[in-house]
Amino acid sequence: MKKLQLVSLMVLALSILLWTAGRTVLPLPDWAVRLNGVMMLIVMPLLVFSSVRRKVKNS
C-alpha cells in the first residue's frame, strides 16, 4: 500500500502542476485538459484508498 500511496501522490502532484501551468502559462489543448482530468479522477480515489488502508492496517 505504501508504493500505491507514493505513486498516487506523485501522479496527483504532477497532474496539479500540469493543470496550474495550463491555466497560467499557456493554454493546453482540449484533449490534454480532458486526459489530465481523467487522471485526477482515477488517482484521487486510489490515494484515499491507500491512505485509509494503511491507517487501518497500522491501528
N, CA, C and O atoms as a MOPAC input file, in Angstrom:
PM7 MOZYME 1SCF
protein

 N      0.80400 1    -1.18400 1     0.00000 1
 C      0.00000 1     0.00000 1     0.00000 1
 C      0.85600 1     1.26100 1     0.00000 1
 O      0.43900 1     2.29800 1    -0.51600 1
 N      2.03700 1     1.17400 1     0.57000 1
 C      2.88400 1     2.35200 1     0.63200 1
 C      3.32500 1     2.77700 1    -0.76900 1
 O      3.39000 1     3.97000 1    -1.06400 1
 N      3.62800 1     1.79900 1    -1.63500 1
 C      4.02600 1     2.11600 1    -3.00300 1
 C      2.87400 1     2.75700 1    -3.76800 1
 O      3.07000 1     3.73100 1    -4.49400 1
 N      1.66500 1     2.20400 1    -3.60000 1
 C      0.48800 1     2.75000 1    -4.26600 1
 C      0.22200 1     4.17400 1    -3.80600 1
 O     -0.12000 1     5.03800 1    -4.61300 1
 N      0.37700 1     4.41700 1    -2.52000 1
 C      0.16000 1     5.75300 1    -1.98300 1
 C      1.19800 1     6.73000 1    -2.53000 1
 O      0.85800 1     7.85400 1    -2.89800 1
 N      2.43900 1     6.31400 1    -2.58300 1
 C      3.50700 1     7.18400 1    -3.07900 1
 C      3.32500 1     7.49500 1    -4.55700 1
 O      3.45700 1     8.64800 1    -4.96900 1
 N      3.02400 1     6.48400 1    -5.35500 1
 C      2.82400 1     6.69000 1    -6.79500 1
 C      1.60200 1     7.57200 1    -7.04200 1
 O      1.64100 1     8.46200 1    -7.89200 1
 N      0.53100 1     7.33200 1    -6.31100 1
 C     -0.67400 1     8.13500 1    -6.46900 1
 C     -0.41300 1     9.59300 1    -6.11700 1
 O     -0.88400 1    10.49900 1    -6.80400 1
 N      0.32900 1     9.81100 1    -5.06000 1
 C      0.65000 1    11.17600 1    -4.64800 1
 C      1.51500 1    11.87500 1    -5.69100 1
 O      1.30700 1    13.05300 1    -5.97800 1
 N      2.47500 1    11.16500 1    -6.25600 1
 C      3.34500 1    11.76300 1    -7.27800 1
 C      2.56600 1    12.09200 1    -8.54300 1
 O      2.74400 1    13.16700 1    -9.11700 1
 N      1.70700 1    11.18100 1    -8.98100 1
 C      0.90900 1    11.42000 1   -10.18200 1
 C     -0.06100 1    12.57400 1    -9.95800 1
 O     -0.26100 1    13.39600 1   -10.85200 1
 N     -0.65900 1    12.64400 1    -8.78600 1
 C     -1.57300 1    13.73400 1    -8.47800 1
 C     -0.83100 1    15.06900 1    -8.44200 1
 O     -1.34800 1    16.07500 1    -8.92700 1
 N      0.36000 1    15.08800 1    -7.88000 1
 C      1.15000 1    16.32400 1    -7.84300 1
 C      1.51400 1    16.77600 1    -9.25800 1
 O      1.41400 1    17.96200 1    -9.57300 1
 N      1.92900 1    15.85000 1   -10.10100 1
 C      2.24600 1    16.20800 1   -11.48600 1
 C      1.01400 1    16.69500 1   -12.23200 1
 O      1.09000 1    17.62600 1   -13.03500 1
 N     -0.10100 1    16.07200 1   -11.96900 1
 C     -1.34800 1    16.46200 1   -12.60600 1
 C     -1.75600 1    17.87700 1   -12.18600 1
 O     -2.19800 1    18.66900 1   -13.01800 1
 N     -1.60900 1    18.18700 1   -10.92000 1
 C     -1.93800 1    19.53000 1   -10.43400 1
 C     -0.97800 1    20.55300 1   -11.01500 1
 O     -1.39200 1    21.66000 1   -11.35900 1
 N      0.29800 1    20.20200 1   -11.13100 1
 C      1.26300 1    21.12100 1   -11.75700 1
 C      0.91500 1    21.38000 1   -13.22000 1
 O      0.99200 1    22.51700 1   -13.68700 1
 N      0.53500 1    20.33800 1   -13.93500 1
 C      0.14100 1    20.49600 1   -15.32700 1
 C     -1.10900 1    21.34200 1   -15.44500 1
 O     -1.19900 1    22.19200 1   -16.33200 1
 N     -2.07100 1    21.12700 1   -14.57100 1
 C     -3.30300 1    21.90200 1   -14.57600 1
 C     -3.01400 1    23.37900 1   -14.30100 1
 O     -3.57200 1    24.25600 1   -14.96000 1
 N     -2.13700 1    23.65300 1   -13.32000 1
 C     -1.78300 1    25.02400 1   -12.97700 1
 C     -1.03700 1    25.70000 1   -14.12100 1
 O     -1.29100 1    26.86200 1   -14.43800 1
 N     -0.11500 1    24.96600 1   -14.73600 1
 C      0.62600 1    25.53800 1   -15.86600 1
 C     -0.31200 1    25.81800 1   -17.03400 1
 O     -0.14400 1    26.81500 1   -17.73600 1
 N     -1.28100 1    24.96300 1   -17.24300 1
 C     -2.23400 1    25.17300 1   -18.32100 1
 C     -3.13100 1    26.37200 1   -18.07600 1
 O     -3.58700 1    27.00600 1   -19.02800 1
 N     -3.38900 1    26.69100 1   -16.82600 1
 C     -4.24000 1    27.83500 1   -16.51100 1
 C     -3.45800 1    29.14300 1   -16.50300 1
 O     -4.03500 1    30.19500 1   -16.77800 1
 N     -2.15800 1    29.11100 1   -16.19400 1
 C     -1.41200 1    30.35500 1   -16.02500 1
 C     -0.44200 1    30.64700 1   -17.16600 1
 O     -0.39200 1    31.77500 1   -17.65700 1
 N      0.31700 1    29.66500 1   -17.58700 1
 C      1.39200 1    29.90700 1   -18.55000 1
 C      0.88300 1    29.89900 1   -19.98800 1
 O      0.96200 1    30.91100 1   -20.68500 1
 N      0.37000 1    28.77700 1   -20.42200 1
 C     -0.13700 1    28.66500 1   -21.77500 1
 C     -1.34200 1    27.74700 1   -21.77900 1
 O     -1.37600 1    26.77000 1   -21.03000 1
 N     -2.32200 1    28.03900 1   -22.60100 1
 C     -3.49900 1    27.16300 1   -22.63200 1
 C     -3.16900 1    25.80700 1   -23.25300 1
 O     -2.45400 1    25.72200 1   -24.25200 1
 N     -3.69800 1    24.76200 1   -22.65100 1
 C     -3.47600 1    23.40400 1   -23.14400 1
 C     -4.56900 1    23.04300 1   -24.14100 1
 O     -5.67100 1    23.58900 1   -24.08100 1
 N     -4.27100 1    22.13100 1   -25.05300 1
 C     -5.33100 1    21.65800 1   -25.95100 1
 C     -6.41400 1    20.90800 1   -25.17100 1
 O     -6.18600 1    20.43100 1   -24.05900 1
 N     -7.57600 1    20.82000 1   -25.77300 1
 C     -8.72700 1    20.20300 1   -25.12100 1
 C     -8.44400 1    18.76500 1   -24.69200 1
 O     -8.82400 1    18.36400 1   -23.59200 1
 N     -7.78800 1    17.99300 1   -25.54000 1
 C     -7.52300 1    16.59400 1   -25.20900 1
 C     -6.60600 1    16.47400 1   -23.99900 1
 O     -6.74700 1    15.54200 1   -23.20800 1
 N     -5.65300 1    17.42000 1   -23.84300 1
 C     -4.73500 1    17.37000 1   -22.70500 1
 C     -5.45600 1    17.69200 1   -21.39900 1
 O     -5.18600 1    17.08500 1   -20.36300 1
 N     -6.37500 1    18.65200 1   -21.46100 1
 C     -7.14700 1    19.00700 1   -20.27000 1
 C     -8.04300 1    17.84000 1   -19.85600 1
 O     -8.15800 1    17.53600 1   -18.66900 1
 N     -8.67400 1    17.18900 1   -20.83100 1
 C     -9.54300 1    16.05100 1   -20.52900 1
 C     -8.74100 1    14.87100 1   -19.97200 1
 O     -9.16300 1    14.23000 1   -19.00900 1
 N     -7.60800 1    14.59300 1   -20.56700 1
 C     -6.76000 1    13.49800 1   -20.09100 1
 C     -6.27100 1    13.77200 1   -18.66700 1
 O     -6.23200 1    12.86700 1   -17.83200 1
 N     -5.90500 1    15.00800 1   -18.40200 1
 C     -5.46700 1    15.38400 1   -17.06700 1
 C     -6.60400 1    15.21900 1   -16.06100 1
 O     -6.37700 1    14.75900 1   -14.94200 1
 N     -7.81300 1    15.58700 1   -16.44600 1
 C     -8.96500 1    15.41700 1   -15.57000 1
 C     -9.26300 1    13.95500 1   -15.28300 1
 O     -9.59500 1    13.59400 1   -14.15400 1
 N     -9.14500 1    13.11800 1   -16.29800 1
 C     -9.36600 1    11.68600 1   -16.11100 1
 C     -8.31400 1    11.10800 1   -15.16900 1
 O     -8.62700 1    10.28400 1   -14.31000 1
 N     -7.07200 1    11.54200 1   -15.33300 1
 C     -6.01700 1    11.06700 1   -14.43200 1
 C     -6.30400 1    11.47600 1   -12.98500 1
 O     -6.09600 1    10.69100 1   -12.06000 1
 N     -6.77900 1    12.70500 1   -12.79600 1
 C     -7.12300 1    13.14900 1   -11.44000 1
 C     -8.25900 1    12.31600 1   -10.86700 1
 O     -8.23000 1    11.95000 1    -9.69200 1
 N     -9.26100 1    12.01500 1   -11.69000 1
 C    -10.39500 1    11.22700 1   -11.21900 1
 C     -9.99400 1     9.80200 1   -10.85800 1
 O    -10.62800 1     9.18400 1   -10.00100 1
 N     -8.97300 1     9.27900 1   -11.48300 1
 C     -8.50300 1     7.92900 1   -11.17500 1
 C     -7.59500 1     7.92600 1    -9.95300 1
 O     -7.69500 1     7.04000 1    -9.10400 1
 N     -6.71300 1     8.90900 1    -9.86100 1
 C     -5.67600 1     8.91700 1    -8.83100 1
 C     -6.22000 1     9.31500 1    -7.45800 1
 O     -5.77000 1     8.78300 1    -6.44400 1
 N     -7.17400 1    10.23500 1    -7.40700 1
 C     -7.67300 1    10.68700 1    -6.10200 1
 C     -8.29500 1     9.56200 1    -5.27400 1
 O     -7.95000 1     9.42800 1    -4.10000 1
 N     -9.20000 1     8.74500 1    -5.83500 1
 C     -9.72300 1     7.62900 1    -5.02000 1
 C     -8.64800 1     6.60500 1    -4.64300 1
 O     -8.69800 1     6.02800 1    -3.55700 1
 N     -7.67800 1     6.37600 1    -5.53300 1
 C     -6.58900 1     5.45800 1    -5.18800 1
 C     -5.77700 1     5.98000 1    -4.01200 1
 O     -5.38500 1     5.21400 1    -3.13100 1
 N     -5.52900 1     7.27300 1    -4.00100 1
 C     -4.77500 1     7.86900 1    -2.90100 1
 C     -5.55000 1     7.77300 1    -1.58900 1
 O     -4.97500 1     7.45500 1    -0.54800 1
 N     -6.83300 1     8.04300 1    -1.63700 1
 C     -7.66000 1     7.93100 1    -0.43300 1
 C     -7.70600 1     6.48700 1     0.05200 1
 O     -7.54800 1     6.22700 1     1.24500 1
 N     -7.92100 1     5.54400 1    -0.86800 1
 C     -7.98700 1     4.13200 1    -0.50300 1
 C     -6.69400 1     3.67200 1     0.15000 1
 O     -6.71900 1     3.03400 1     1.20200 1
 N     -5.56400 1     3.99500 1    -0.47100 1
 C     -4.28800 1     3.52500 1     0.07500 1
 C     -3.97500 1     4.18000 1     1.42000 1
 O     -3.40000 1     3.54000 1     2.30000 1
 N     -4.34800 1     5.44900 1     1.58400 1
 C     -4.09700 1     6.13000 1     2.85700 1
 C     -4.93500 1     5.53700 1     3.97600 1
 O     -4.43400 1     5.28900 1     5.07200 1
 N     -6.22900 1     5.30800 1     3.69300 1
 C     -7.10200 1     4.74600 1     4.71600 1
 C     -6.69900 1     3.32400 1     5.03300 1
 O     -6.70700 1     2.91800 1     6.19500 1
 N     -6.34600 1     2.56200 1     4.01200 1
 C     -5.94800 1     1.16000 1     4.21900 1
 C     -4.70000 1     1.06900 1     5.10200 1
 O     -4.61700 1     0.21800 1     5.98600 1
 N     -3.72000 1     1.96600 1     4.84900 1
 C     -2.51000 1     1.96900 1     5.69300 1
 C     -2.84000 1     2.35300 1     7.12300 1
 O     -2.29700 1     1.78200 1     8.06900 1
 N     -3.75000 1     3.34000 1     7.28200 1
 C     -4.11800 1     3.80100 1     8.60600 1
 C     -4.82400 1     2.68400 1     9.39000 1
 O     -4.56000 1     2.49400 1    10.57700 1
 N     -5.72100 1     1.94900 1     8.72100 1
 C     -6.44700 1     0.86200 1     9.38300 1
 C     -5.49900 1    -0.28900 1     9.70400 1
 O     -5.60100 1    -0.90200 1    10.76600 1
 N     -4.58500 1    -0.58000 1     8.79500 1
 C     -3.64200 1    -1.68600 1     8.98900 1
 C     -2.71200 1    -1.40400 1    10.17500 1
 O     -2.36200 1    -2.32200 1    10.91700 1
 N     -2.30900 1    -0.13700 1    10.35700 1
 C     -1.40000 1     0.21000 1    11.43400 1
 C     -2.09600 1     0.30600 1    12.78900 1
 O     -1.42300 1     0.31100 1    13.82000 1
 N     -3.40800 1     0.38100 1    12.81200 1
 C     -4.14000 1     0.51500 1    14.08700 1
 C     -4.26000 1    -0.81000 1    14.79700 1
 O     -4.84300 1    -0.88000 1    15.87900 1

